């Protein structure tokens, strides 16, 4: 994955974990990525809807201060709540935003 952009690396790592746990891979959604990038502090569901994704349920994983996507992913998998989001079988799409050492992943279920 050398040279890949960090958001793509996060998605690949998430899908690797999902495959290891017999869950289907998530697809990247630009609207969810925009929500991850623009407004995690507003509350994930209103933000997802503001970006045009008609979600009935949404969740978010956020990590600050990690040097790489792999280190952030290890931290998420060590946290029961973050791990549950990553492995939740109801998610079909995700959006990832990376800015410096800040990693945000948004999940949503459409109606």
Secondary structure, 3 states (H helix, E strand, C coil): CCCCCHHHHHHHHHHHHHHHCCCCCCEECHHHHHHHHHCHHHCHHHHHHHCCCCEEEEEEEEEECCCCHHHHHHHHHHCHHHHHHHHCCCCCEEEEEEECCEEEEEEEEEC
